[in-house]
């Protein structure tokens, strides 16, 4: 995978990813094991983890598909 975002885009994706993972932890902590909060927290973990990966590696999936993003 070739780097397709600059340093500003990496930082934004990393911060958003970490915030989403933290939100997943909070949802899991406050929601318990009910199906809806559990599903939301899993979604936050997966989405946030992927955003952290994009920020760490410098590769954006949306840009790789040919779309132009502002960051």
N, CA, C and O atoms as a Maestro MAE file, in Angstrom:
{
 s_m_m2io_version
 :::
 2.0.0
}

f_m_ct {
 s_m_title
 :::
 protein
 m_atom[284] {
  # First column is atom index #
  i_m_mmod_type
  r_m_x_coord
  r_m_y_coord
  r_m_z_coord
  i_m_residue_number
  s_m_chain_name
  s_m_pdb_residue_name
  s_m_pdb_atom_name
  i_m_atomic_number
  :::
  1 25 0.843 -1.172 0.000 1 A "UNK " " N  " 7
  2 3 0.000 0.000 0.000 1 A "UNK " " CA " 6
  3 2 0.888 1.235 0.000 1 A "UNK " " C  " 6
  4 15 1.781 1.391 0.833 1 A "UNK " " O  " 8
  5 25 0.619 2.083 -0.938 2 A "UNK " " N  " 7
  6 3 1.409 3.294 -1.083 2 A "UNK " " CA " 6
  7 2 0.777 4.419 -0.269 2 A "UNK " " C  " 6
  8 15 -0.448 4.538 -0.223 2 A "UNK " " O  " 8
  9 25 1.595 5.237 0.366 3 A "UNK " " N  " 7
  10 3 1.114 6.371 1.150 3 A "UNK " " CA " 6
  11 2 0.375 7.338 0.228 3 A "UNK " " C  " 6
  12 15 0.928 7.781 -0.779 3 A "UNK " " O  " 8
  13 25 -0.880 7.671 0.572 4 A "UNK " " N  " 7
  14 3 -1.635 8.582 -0.265 4 A "UNK " " CA " 6
  15 2 -2.244 9.747 0.505 4 A "UNK " " C  " 6
  16 15 -3.114 10.439 -0.024 4 A "UNK " " O  " 8
  17 25 -1.806 9.980 1.750 5 A "UNK " " N  " 7
  18 3 -2.244 11.139 2.522 5 A "UNK " " CA " 6
  19 2 -1.025 11.795 3.152 5 A "UNK " " C  " 6
  20 15 0.002 11.154 3.372 5 A "UNK " " O  " 8
  21 25 -1.161 13.099 3.440 6 A "UNK " " N  " 7
  22 3 -0.038 13.833 4.017 6 A "UNK " " CA " 6
  23 2 -0.076 13.759 5.552 6 A "UNK " " C  " 6
  24 15 -0.911 13.063 6.129 6 A "UNK " " O  " 8
  25 25 0.829 14.476 6.190 7 A "UNK " " N  " 7
  26 3 0.959 14.419 7.651 7 A "UNK " " CA " 6
  27 2 -0.293 14.925 8.357 7 A "UNK " " C  " 6
  28 15 -0.677 14.386 9.395 7 A "UNK " " O  " 8
  29 25 -0.935 15.960 7.805 8 A "UNK " " N  " 7
  30 3 -2.149 16.493 8.422 8 A "UNK " " CA " 6
  31 2 -3.273 15.450 8.361 8 A "UNK " " C  " 6
  32 15 -3.993 15.259 9.342 8 A "UNK " " O  " 8
  33 25 -3.422 14.791 7.238 9 A "UNK " " N  " 7
  34 3 -4.434 13.752 7.101 9 A "UNK " " CA " 6
  35 2 -4.169 12.574 8.019 9 A "UNK " " C  " 6
  36 15 -5.101 11.996 8.578 9 A "UNK " " O  " 8
  37 25 -2.895 12.213 8.177 10 A "UNK " " N  " 7
  38 3 -2.541 11.129 9.093 10 A "UNK " " CA " 6
  39 2 -2.931 11.475 10.518 10 A "UNK " " C  " 6
  40 15 -3.504 10.650 11.229 10 A "UNK " " O  " 8
  41 25 -2.620 12.703 10.939 11 A "UNK " " N  " 7
  42 3 -2.919 13.125 12.305 11 A "UNK " " CA " 6
  43 2 -4.424 13.136 12.561 11 A "UNK " " C  " 6
  44 15 -4.883 12.685 13.611 11 A "UNK " " O  " 8
  45 25 -5.187 13.651 11.604 12 A "UNK " " N  " 7
  46 3 -6.641 13.710 11.778 12 A "UNK " " CA " 6
  47 2 -7.230 12.308 11.871 12 A "UNK " " C  " 6
  48 15 -8.077 12.054 12.728 12 A "UNK " " O  " 8
  49 25 -6.804 11.405 11.016 13 A "UNK " " N  " 7
  50 3 -7.329 10.041 11.041 13 A "UNK " " CA " 6
  51 2 -6.937 9.316 12.331 13 A "UNK " " C  " 6
  52 15 -7.724 8.544 12.877 13 A "UNK " " O  " 8
  53 25 -5.736 9.563 12.805 14 A "UNK " " N  " 7
  54 3 -5.287 8.935 14.044 14 A "UNK " " CA " 6
  55 2 -6.099 9.429 15.238 14 A "UNK " " C  " 6
  56 15 -6.520 8.627 16.072 14 A "UNK " " O  " 8
  57 25 -6.322 10.732 15.327 15 A "UNK " " N  " 7
  58 3 -7.093 11.299 16.436 15 A "UNK " " CA " 6
  59 2 -8.545 10.820 16.391 15 A "UNK " " C  " 6
  60 15 -9.110 10.441 17.417 15 A "UNK " " O  " 8
  61 25 -9.146 10.840 15.198 16 A "UNK " " N  " 7
  62 3 -10.528 10.373 15.060 16 A "UNK " " CA " 6
  63 2 -10.626 8.887 15.432 16 A "UNK " " C  " 6
  64 15 -11.570 8.476 16.106 16 A "UNK " " O  " 8
  65 25 -9.666 8.101 14.997 17 A "UNK " " N  " 7
  66 3 -9.673 6.676 15.314 17 A "UNK " " CA " 6
  67 2 -9.556 6.421 16.806 17 A "UNK " " C  " 6
  68 15 -10.282 5.591 17.354 17 A "UNK " " O  " 8
  69 25 -8.653 7.126 17.465 18 A "UNK " " N  " 7
  70 3 -8.486 6.939 18.908 18 A "UNK " " CA " 6
  71 2 -9.730 7.391 19.670 18 A "UNK " " C  " 6
  72 15 -10.135 6.747 20.638 18 A "UNK " " O  " 8
  73 25 -10.338 8.500 19.235 19 A "UNK " " N  " 7
  74 3 -11.566 8.971 19.884 19 A "UNK " " CA " 6
  75 2 -12.700 7.967 19.702 19 A "UNK " " C  " 6
  76 15 -13.505 7.773 20.613 19 A "UNK " " O  " 8
  77 25 -12.771 7.335 18.545 20 A "UNK " " N  " 7
  78 3 -13.817 6.348 18.295 20 A "UNK " " CA " 6
  79 2 -13.600 5.093 19.129 20 A "UNK " " C  " 6
  80 15 -14.563 4.510 19.627 20 A "UNK " " O  " 8
  81 25 -12.359 4.673 19.287 21 A "UNK " " N  " 7
  82 3 -12.069 3.512 20.137 21 A "UNK " " CA " 6
  83 2 -12.425 3.821 21.591 21 A "UNK " " C  " 6
  84 15 -12.989 2.974 22.284 21 A "UNK " " O  " 8
  85 25 -12.103 5.018 22.052 22 A "UNK " " N  " 7
  86 3 -12.463 5.421 23.418 22 A "UNK " " CA " 6
  87 2 -13.986 5.457 23.576 22 A "UNK " " C  " 6
  88 15 -14.513 5.043 24.609 22 A "UNK " " O  " 8
  89 25 -14.690 5.948 22.559 23 A "UNK " " N  " 7
  90 3 -16.158 5.952 22.603 23 A "UNK " " CA " 6
  91 2 -16.691 4.520 22.687 23 A "UNK " " C  " 6
  92 15 -17.665 4.264 23.396 23 A "UNK " " O  " 8
  93 25 -16.071 3.605 21.983 24 A "UNK " " N  " 7
  94 3 -16.471 2.206 22.058 24 A "UNK " " CA " 6
  95 2 -16.283 1.631 23.448 24 A "UNK " " C  " 6
  96 15 -17.114 0.859 23.926 24 A "UNK " " O  " 8
  97 25 -15.198 2.006 24.090 25 A "UNK " " N  " 7
  98 3 -14.953 1.554 25.460 25 A "UNK " " CA " 6
  99 2 -16.014 2.110 26.403 25 A "UNK " " C  " 6
  100 15 -16.526 1.390 27.260 25 A "UNK " " O  " 8
  101 25 -16.345 3.395 26.246 26 A "UNK " " N  " 7
  102 3 -17.371 4.000 27.089 26 A "UNK " " CA " 6
  103 2 -18.740 3.361 26.869 26 A "UNK " " C  " 6
  104 15 -19.463 3.091 27.828 26 A "UNK " " O  " 8
  105 25 -19.091 3.124 25.620 27 A "UNK " " N  " 7
  106 3 -20.378 2.484 25.325 27 A "UNK " " CA " 6
  107 2 -20.427 1.090 25.930 27 A "UNK " " C  " 6
  108 15 -21.443 0.692 26.500 27 A "UNK " " O  " 8
  109 25 -19.343 0.354 25.808 28 A "UNK " " N  " 7
  110 3 -19.300 -0.997 26.359 28 A "UNK " " CA " 6
  111 2 -19.392 -0.968 27.886 28 A "UNK " " C  " 6
  112 15 -20.063 -1.804 28.491 28 A "UNK " " O  " 8
  113 25 -18.716 -0.007 28.496 29 A "UNK " " N  " 7
  114 3 -18.727 0.104 29.953 29 A "UNK " " CA " 6
  115 2 -20.109 0.503 30.475 29 A "UNK " " C  " 6
  116 15 -20.595 -0.061 31.455 29 A "UNK " " O  " 8
  117 25 -20.733 1.473 29.820 30 A "UNK " " N  " 7
  118 3 -22.015 1.980 30.301 30 A "UNK " " CA " 6
  119 2 -23.198 1.130 29.857 30 A "UNK " " C  " 6
  120 15 -24.219 1.081 30.542 30 A "UNK " " O  " 8
  121 25 -23.068 0.458 28.709 31 A "UNK " " N  " 7
  122 3 -24.191 -0.277 28.153 31 A "UNK " " CA " 6
  123 2 -24.285 -1.721 28.566 31 A "UNK " " C  " 6
  124 15 -25.340 -2.340 28.426 31 A "UNK " " O  " 8
  125 25 -23.213 -2.264 29.068 32 A "UNK " " N  " 7
  126 3 -23.238 -3.665 29.474 32 A "UNK " " CA " 6
  127 2 -23.268 -4.602 28.281 32 A "UNK " " C  " 6
  128 15 -22.657 -4.330 27.247 32 A "UNK " " O  " 8
  129 25 -23.986 -5.709 28.433 33 A "UNK " " N  " 7
  130 3 -24.002 -6.723 27.380 33 A "UNK " " CA " 6
  131 2 -25.327 -6.755 26.612 33 A "UNK " " C  " 6
  132 15 -25.620 -7.746 25.943 33 A "UNK " " O  " 8
  133 25 -26.119 -5.706 26.697 34 A "UNK " " N  " 7
  134 3 -27.324 -5.632 25.878 34 A "UNK " " CA " 6
  135 2 -26.919 -5.629 24.408 34 A "UNK " " C  " 6
  136 15 -25.837 -5.147 24.072 34 A "UNK " " O  " 8
  137 25 -27.762 -6.155 23.530 35 A "UNK " " N  " 7
  138 3 -27.365 -6.300 22.122 35 A "UNK " " CA " 6
  139 2 -27.021 -4.981 21.417 35 A "UNK " " C  " 6
  140 15 -26.031 -4.926 20.688 35 A "UNK " " O  " 8
  141 25 -27.809 -3.924 21.614 36 A "UNK " " N  " 7
  142 3 -27.549 -2.670 20.901 36 A "UNK " " CA " 6
  143 2 -26.232 -2.017 21.334 36 A "UNK " " C  " 6
  144 15 -25.405 -1.718 20.472 36 A "UNK " " O  " 8
  145 25 -26.003 -1.784 22.627 37 A "UNK " " N  " 7
  146 3 -24.707 -1.201 23.014 37 A "UNK " " CA " 6
  147 2 -23.523 -2.099 22.659 37 A "UNK " " C  " 6
  148 15 -22.448 -1.607 22.317 37 A "UNK " " O  " 8
  149 25 -23.718 -3.397 22.739 38 A "UNK " " N  " 7
  150 3 -22.629 -4.306 22.382 38 A "UNK " " CA " 6
  151 2 -22.289 -4.176 20.901 38 A "UNK " " C  " 6
  152 15 -21.114 -4.133 20.537 38 A "UNK " " O  " 8
  153 25 -23.304 -4.113 20.047 39 A "UNK " " N  " 7
  154 3 -23.077 -3.937 18.614 39 A "UNK " " CA " 6
  155 2 -22.442 -2.593 18.289 39 A "UNK " " C  " 6
  156 15 -21.550 -2.502 17.446 39 A "UNK " " O  " 8
  157 25 -22.916 -1.543 18.975 40 A "UNK " " N  " 7
  158 3 -22.323 -0.216 18.755 40 A "UNK " " CA " 6
  159 2 -20.857 -0.185 19.173 40 A "UNK " " C  " 6
  160 15 -20.021 0.385 18.472 40 A "UNK " " O  " 8
  161 25 -20.549 -0.790 20.302 41 A "UNK " " N  " 7
  162 3 -19.159 -0.777 20.766 41 A "UNK " " CA " 6
  163 2 -18.259 -1.596 19.835 41 A "UNK " " C  " 6
  164 15 -17.119 -1.205 19.582 41 A "UNK " " O  " 8
  165 25 -18.754 -2.719 19.329 42 A "UNK " " N  " 7
  166 3 -17.971 -3.501 18.365 42 A "UNK " " CA " 6
  167 2 -17.738 -2.694 17.103 42 A "UNK " " C  " 6
  168 15 -16.636 -2.696 16.555 42 A "UNK " " O  " 8
  169 25 -18.780 -1.997 16.632 43 A "UNK " " N  " 7
  170 3 -18.628 -1.137 15.457 43 A "UNK " " CA " 6
  171 2 -17.622 -0.024 15.685 43 A "UNK " " C  " 6
  172 15 -16.835 0.300 14.795 43 A "UNK " " O  " 8
  173 25 -17.644 0.565 16.878 44 A "UNK " " N  " 7
  174 3 -16.674 1.612 17.211 44 A "UNK " " CA " 6
  175 2 -15.251 1.062 17.245 44 A "UNK " " C  " 6
  176 15 -14.321 1.709 16.764 44 A "UNK " " O  " 8
  177 25 -15.083 -0.129 17.812 45 A "UNK " " N  " 7
  178 3 -13.756 -0.735 17.857 45 A "UNK " " CA " 6
  179 2 -13.227 -1.013 16.450 45 A "UNK " " C  " 6
  180 15 -12.074 -0.709 16.144 45 A "UNK " " O  " 8
  181 25 -14.066 -1.587 15.605 46 A "UNK " " N  " 7
  182 3 -13.631 -1.920 14.250 46 A "UNK " " CA " 6
  183 2 -13.358 -0.670 13.422 46 A "UNK " " C  " 6
  184 15 -12.312 -0.561 12.782 46 A "UNK " " O  " 8
  185 25 -14.293 0.270 13.435 47 A "UNK " " N  " 7
  186 3 -14.113 1.502 12.663 47 A "UNK " " CA " 6
  187 2 -12.961 2.349 13.177 47 A "UNK " " C  " 6
  188 15 -12.163 2.869 12.397 47 A "UNK " " O  " 8
  189 25 -12.881 2.484 14.489 48 A "UNK " " N  " 7
  190 3 -11.788 3.259 15.078 48 A "UNK " " CA " 6
  191 2 -10.437 2.611 14.853 48 A "UNK " " C  " 6
  192 15 -9.446 3.292 14.589 48 A "UNK " " O  " 8
  193 25 -10.402 1.282 14.958 49 A "UNK " " N  " 7
  194 3 -9.146 0.573 14.697 49 A "UNK " " CA " 6
  195 2 -8.688 0.747 13.259 49 A "UNK " " C  " 6
  196 15 -7.495 0.897 12.995 49 A "UNK " " O  " 8
  197 25 -9.642 0.726 12.323 50 A "UNK " " N  " 7
  198 3 -9.277 0.928 10.920 50 A "UNK " " CA " 6
  199 2 -8.785 2.355 10.689 50 A "UNK " " C  " 6
  200 15 -7.841 2.564 9.927 50 A "UNK " " O  " 8
  201 25 -9.413 3.342 11.337 51 A "UNK " " N  " 7
  202 3 -8.959 4.730 11.199 51 A "UNK " " CA " 6
  203 2 -7.563 4.909 11.795 51 A "UNK " " C  " 6
  204 15 -6.741 5.640 11.244 51 A "UNK " " O  " 8
  205 25 -7.299 4.244 12.913 52 A "UNK " " N  " 7
  206 3 -5.947 4.300 13.495 52 A "UNK " " CA " 6
  207 2 -4.945 3.673 12.530 52 A "UNK " " C  " 6
  208 15 -3.847 4.200 12.352 52 A "UNK " " O  " 8
  209 25 -5.310 2.558 11.910 53 A "UNK " " N  " 7
  210 3 -4.441 1.933 10.918 53 A "UNK " " CA " 6
  211 2 -4.164 2.880 9.753 53 A "UNK " " C  " 6
  212 15 -3.024 2.987 9.301 53 A "UNK " " O  " 8
  213 25 -5.202 3.571 9.261 54 A "UNK " " N  " 7
  214 3 -5.014 4.519 8.161 54 A "UNK " " CA " 6
  215 2 -4.073 5.652 8.575 54 A "UNK " " C  " 6
  216 15 -3.198 6.048 7.806 54 A "UNK " " O  " 8
  217 25 -4.255 6.170 9.787 55 A "UNK " " N  " 7
  218 3 -3.392 7.249 10.251 55 A "UNK " " CA " 6
  219 2 -1.963 6.794 10.460 55 A "UNK " " C  " 6
  220 15 -1.024 7.542 10.189 55 A "UNK " " O  " 8
  221 25 -1.791 5.581 10.936 56 A "UNK " " N  " 7
  222 3 -0.451 5.056 11.187 56 A "UNK " " CA " 6
  223 2 0.278 4.742 9.875 56 A "UNK " " C  " 6
  224 15 1.465 5.034 9.732 56 A "UNK " " O  " 8
  225 25 -0.430 4.154 8.939 57 A "UNK " " N  " 7
  226 3 0.221 3.726 7.698 57 A "UNK " " CA " 6
  227 2 0.271 4.809 6.630 57 A "UNK " " C  " 6
  228 15 1.090 4.728 5.715 57 A "UNK " " O  " 8
  229 25 -0.585 5.819 6.728 58 A "UNK " " N  " 7
  230 3 -0.607 6.869 5.719 58 A "UNK " " CA " 6
  231 2 -1.388 6.491 4.475 58 A "UNK " " C  " 6
  232 15 -1.234 7.121 3.428 58 A "UNK " " O  " 8
  233 25 -2.218 5.477 4.577 59 A "UNK " " N  " 7
  234 3 -3.003 5.006 3.444 59 A "UNK " " CA " 6
  235 2 -4.472 5.212 3.749 59 A "UNK " " C  " 6
  236 15 -4.941 4.825 4.819 59 A "UNK " " O  " 8
  237 25 -5.208 5.818 2.821 60 A "UNK " " N  " 7
  238 3 -6.634 6.072 3.000 60 A "UNK " " CA " 6
  239 2 -7.419 5.231 2.007 60 A "UNK " " C  " 6
  240 15 -7.178 5.296 0.801 60 A "UNK " " O  " 8
  241 25 -8.354 4.444 2.513 61 A "UNK " " N  " 7
  242 3 -9.151 3.560 1.662 61 A "UNK " " CA " 6
  243 2 -10.016 4.361 0.690 61 A "UNK " " C  " 6
  244 15 -10.166 3.969 -0.467 61 A "UNK " " O  " 8
  245 25 -10.582 5.470 1.144 62 A "UNK " " N  " 7
  246 3 -11.447 6.278 0.280 62 A "UNK " " CA " 6
  247 2 -10.644 6.871 -0.867 62 A "UNK " " C  " 6
  248 15 -11.101 6.880 -2.010 62 A "UNK " " O  " 8
  249 25 -9.448 7.366 -0.564 63 A "UNK " " N  " 7
  250 3 -8.594 7.903 -1.623 63 A "UNK " " CA " 6
  251 2 -8.127 6.814 -2.578 63 A "UNK " " C  " 6
  252 15 -7.968 7.055 -3.775 63 A "UNK " " O  " 8
  253 25 -7.913 5.637 -2.055 64 A "UNK " " N  " 7
  254 3 -7.489 4.526 -2.906 64 A "UNK " " CA " 6
  255 2 -8.580 4.142 -3.896 64 A "UNK " " C  " 6
  256 15 -8.286 3.601 -4.963 64 A "UNK " " O  " 8
  257 25 -9.837 4.415 -3.555 65 A "UNK " " N  " 7
  258 3 -10.947 4.150 -4.462 65 A "UNK " " CA " 6
  259 2 -11.129 5.242 -5.520 65 A "UNK " " C  " 6
  260 15 -11.950 5.102 -6.426 65 A "UNK " " O  " 8
  261 25 -10.363 6.324 -5.401 66 A "UNK " " N  " 7
  262 3 -10.401 7.382 -6.404 66 A "UNK " " CA " 6
  263 2 -11.132 8.646 -5.994 66 A "UNK " " C  " 6
  264 15 -11.192 9.596 -6.775 66 A "UNK " " O  " 8
  265 25 -11.687 8.687 -4.794 67 A "UNK " " N  " 7
  266 3 -12.382 9.881 -4.330 67 A "UNK " " CA " 6
  267 2 -11.377 10.865 -3.774 67 A "UNK " " C  " 6
  268 15 -10.355 10.467 -3.216 67 A "UNK " " O  " 8
  269 25 -11.660 12.148 -3.923 68 A "UNK " " N  " 7
  270 3 -10.813 13.209 -3.369 68 A "UNK " " CA " 6
  271 2 -11.358 13.620 -2.019 68 A "UNK " " C  " 6
  272 15 -12.534 13.962 -1.899 68 A "UNK " " O  " 8
  273 25 -10.514 13.590 -1.001 69 A "UNK " " N  " 7
  274 3 -10.915 14.015 0.345 69 A "UNK " " CA " 6
  275 2 -10.184 15.306 0.672 69 A "UNK " " C  " 6
  276 15 -9.080 15.530 0.176 69 A "UNK " " O  " 8
  277 25 -10.790 16.174 1.511 70 A "UNK " " N  " 7
  278 3 -10.152 17.450 1.812 70 A "UNK " " CA " 6
  279 2 -8.881 17.324 2.657 70 A "UNK " " C  " 6
  280 15 -8.062 18.243 2.659 70 A "UNK " " O  " 8
  281 25 -8.696 16.224 3.365 71 A "UNK " " N  " 7
  282 3 -7.493 16.070 4.203 71 A "UNK " " CA " 6
  283 2 -6.664 14.915 3.727 71 A "UNK " " C  " 6
  284 15 -5.615 14.629 4.304 71 A "UNK " " O  " 8
  :::
 }
 m_bond[283] {
  # First column is bond index #
  i_m_from
  i_m_to
  i_m_order
  :::
  1 1 2 1
  2 2 3 1
  3 3 4 2
  4 3 5 1
  5 5 6 1
  6 6 7 1
  7 7 8 2
  8 7 9 1
  9 9 10 1
  10 10 11 1
  11 11 12 2
  12 11 13 1
  13 13 14 1
  14 14 15 1
  15 15 16 2
  16 15 17 1
  17 17 18 1
  18 18 19 1
  19 19 20 2
  20 19 21 1
  21 21 22 1
  22 22 23 1
  23 23 24 2
  24 23 25 1
  25 25 26 1
  26 26 27 1
  27 27 28 2
  28 27 29 1
  29 29 30 1
  30 30 31 1
  31 31 32 2
  32 31 33 1
  33 33 34 1
  34 34 35 1
  35 35 36 2
  36 35 37 1
  37 37 38 1
  38 38 39 1
  39 39 40 2
  40 39 41 1
  41 41 42 1
  42 42 43 1
  43 43 44 2
  44 43 45 1
  45 45 46 1
  46 46 47 1
  47 47 48 2
  48 47 49 1
  49 49 50 1
  50 50 51 1
  51 51 52 2
  52 51 53 1
  53 53 54 1
  54 54 55 1
  55 55 56 2
  56 55 57 1
  57 57 58 1
  58 58 59 1
  59 59 60 2
  60 59 61 1
  61 61 62 1
  62 62 63 1
  63 63 64 2
  64 63 65 1
  65 65 66 1
  66 66 67 1
  67 67 68 2
  68 67 69 1
  69 69 70 1
  70 70 71 1
  71 71 72 2
  72 71 73 1
  73 73 74 1
  74 74 75 1
  75 75 76 2
  76 75 77 1
  77 77 78 1
  78 78 79 1
  79 79 80 2
  80 79 81 1
  81 81 82 1
  82 82 83 1
  83 83 84 2
  84 83 85 1
  85 85 86 1
  86 86 87 1
  87 87 88 2
  88 87 89 1
  89 89 90 1
  90 90 91 1
  91 91 92 2
  92 91 93 1
  93 93 94 1
  94 94 95 1
  95 95 96 2
  96 95 97 1
  97 97 98 1
  98 98 99 1
  99 99 100 2
  100 99 101 1
  101 101 102 1
  102 102 103 1
  103 103 104 2
  104 103 105 1
  105 105 106 1
  106 106 107 1
  107 107 108 2
  108 107 109 1
  109 109 110 1
  110 110 111 1
  111 111 112 2
  112 111 113 1
  113 113 114 1
  114 114 115 1
  115 115 116 2
  116 115 117 1
  117 117 118 1
  118 118 119 1
  119 119 120 2
  120 119 121 1
  121 121 122 1
  122 122 123 1
  123 123 124 2
  124 123 125 1
  125 125 126 1
  126 126 127 1
  127 127 128 2
  128 127 129 1
  129 129 130 1
  130 130 131 1
  131 131 132 2
  132 131 133 1
  133 133 134 1
  134 134 135 1
  135 135 136 2
  136 135 137 1
  137 137 138 1
  138 138 139 1
  139 139 140 2
  140 139 141 1
  141 141 142 1
  142 142 143 1
  143 143 144 2
  144 143 145 1
  145 145 146 1
  146 146 147 1
  147 147 148 2
  148 147 149 1
  149 149 150 1
  150 150 151 1
  151 151 152 2
  152 151 153 1
  153 153 154 1
  154 154 155 1
  155 155 156 2
  156 155 157 1
  157 157 158 1
  158 158 159 1
  159 159 160 2
  160 159 161 1
  161 161 162 1
  162 162 163 1
  163 163 164 2
  164 163 165 1
  165 165 166 1
  166 166 167 1
  167 167 168 2
  168 167 169 1
  169 169 170 1
  170 170 171 1
  171 171 172 2
  172 171 173 1
  173 173 174 1
  174 174 175 1
  175 175 176 2
  176 175 177 1
  177 177 178 1
  178 178 179 1
  179 179 180 2
  180 179 181 1
  181 181 182 1
  182 182 183 1
  183 183 184 2
  184 183 185 1
  185 185 186 1
  186 186 187 1
  187 187 188 2
  188 187 189 1
  189 189 190 1
  190 190 191 1
  191 191 192 2
  192 191 193 1
  193 193 194 1
  194 194 195 1
  195 195 196 2
  196 195 197 1
  197 197 198 1
  198 198 199 1
  199 199 200 2
  200 199 201 1
  201 201 202 1
  202 202 203 1
  203 203 204 2
  204 203 205 1
  205 205 206 1
  206 206 207 1
  207 207 208 2
  208 207 209 1
  209 209 210 1
  210 210 211 1
  211 211 212 2
  212 211 213 1
  213 213 214 1
  214 214 215 1
  215 215 216 2
  216 215 217 1
  217 217 218 1
  218 218 219 1
  219 219 220 2
  220 219 221 1
  221 221 222 1
  222 222 223 1
  223 223 224 2
  224 223 225 1
  225 225 226 1
  226 226 227 1
  227 227 228 2
  228 227 229 1
  229 229 230 1
  230 230 231 1
  231 231 232 2
  232 231 233 1
  233 233 234 1
  234 234 235 1
  235 235 236 2
  236 235 237 1
  237 237 238 1
  238 238 239 1
  239 239 240 2
  240 239 241 1
  241 241 242 1
  242 242 243 1
  243 243 244 2
  244 243 245 1
  245 245 246 1
  246 246 247 1
  247 247 248 2
  248 247 249 1
  249 249 250 1
  250 250 251 1
  251 251 252 2
  252 251 253 1
  253 253 254 1
  254 254 255 1
  255 255 256 2
  256 255 257 1
  257 257 258 1
  258 258 259 1
  259 259 260 2
  260 259 261 1
  261 261 262 1
  262 262 263 1
  263 263 264 2
  264 263 265 1
  265 265 266 1
  266 266 267 1
  267 267 268 2
  268 267 269 1
  269 269 270 1
  270 270 271 1
  271 271 272 2
  272 271 273 1
  273 273 274 1
  274 274 275 1
  275 275 276 2
  276 275 277 1
  277 277 278 1
  278 278 279 1
  279 279 280 2
  280 279 281 1
  281 281 282 1
  282 282 283 1
  283 283 284 2
  :::
 }
}
